[in-house]
């Protein structure tokens, strides 16, 4: 988990403890703070403009067959965000809506199997 705000990092740790969730990392910083490894699941709840800028970096940390959930953008941005994900090689699996806000669940291609 990464956030630019110190209070959000502290809050994330508290919520993990309350919900009995183990987080490998809870870091303060921007996408540059992401450890050099891949993840099976990445969640990003930030604005469309920030997502547009950082999605290539996030996808570079997504393991083959991994799952990405993005949220924090408006319904009017749906087609743009889906095209952006597709351009990065991800497949949109589900679009979720609450009021005017959207979230998209997408997957990275799984590694090819040897025949």
N, C-alpha and C positions, 0 to 999 in steps of 0.2 A: 504494500500500500504506500502510495506516495501522494503528498499534498504540499503545496507551497506554503500553507499557513501552519504555524506551530500549534495553534489551538485545534485545528482539524486533525493533526497527527496525534495529539493527546487524546482527543475524542475517539479516534479510531481504535486506539489501544483499549480504552474503557469499554467501547461497544464489543470488541472482540472478547474481552473477559466476561462481560455480561452474558454473551451468547455462546460462550464456550467454543470459540473459534480460535484456531491457532494461525497466526499470520507469520510467515517466514520473515517478512520485512515490513516495517512501518517506518518510512523515511520521510524526512522533510526535504523538499527540493522540487525540481521540475523533471522532465523526462530524462535529462542527463544523469539523474540519480538512479535510474533503473540499473540494477546489477546486470552484468554481461552474462546473461543466461536466458533460456527460454522457459515459457510458462504454458501450462495446459489451459489456463483460464485467465483472461484479462478483462477487468471491468473499468470503464472510463465514463465518469459522469461529469462532463464539462461542456462548455458551449460549442456550437457548431464551428466557429472560427478557430478555436483552440484544437478541436478534434481534427479539422482539416489540416492544420499545421503539424500535429503530432502523430497522426495515424500511421504514417510510414514507419516511424520509430517504434510505435507500439507493435505493429505487425512484425517487425524484425525480431521482436522478443516472443512471438507467438509460436509455440511448438507445432510441428506438423500434426494436423488433425485437431488442433487446439480450438478453443471457444473464445469469442470476443463479444462482449456486450457493451454497447455504447448508448449513452443517454445524455439528456441535457439540451436537446435541440427541439425546435418546433415542427409541427406537422407539415408546414410549408417547405421544410428542408428535406423531407423524406426521400424524394427521387434523387436529389443531389447526393445525399449520404449513401444511398444504395449504389449509385454509380461510382462513388469514391471507393467504397469497399470492394466492388467488383474490379475496379482498376488495380487494386492491390492484391487481387487473386483470391478474395474471400467470397464465400457464398452466403447470401442472406437467407436465414432459416425462418426468422419470425420478426414481425414488427409489432410492437406493443404500444398502446396509446392510453394516456390518462389526461383528460381535458385536452389541451392543445399540445402537450408534451409527448415526445416519442422516445422509444428505446428500440434498438435493433440488436438482435442476436444473430451472429454470423459465425461461420466456421472456416478454418484454414484447410487447404487440401491435405488429405492424409498422404503419407509416403506411399510410393508405388510398391506393390508387392512383387517379389520375384516369382516368375512362373515355374 
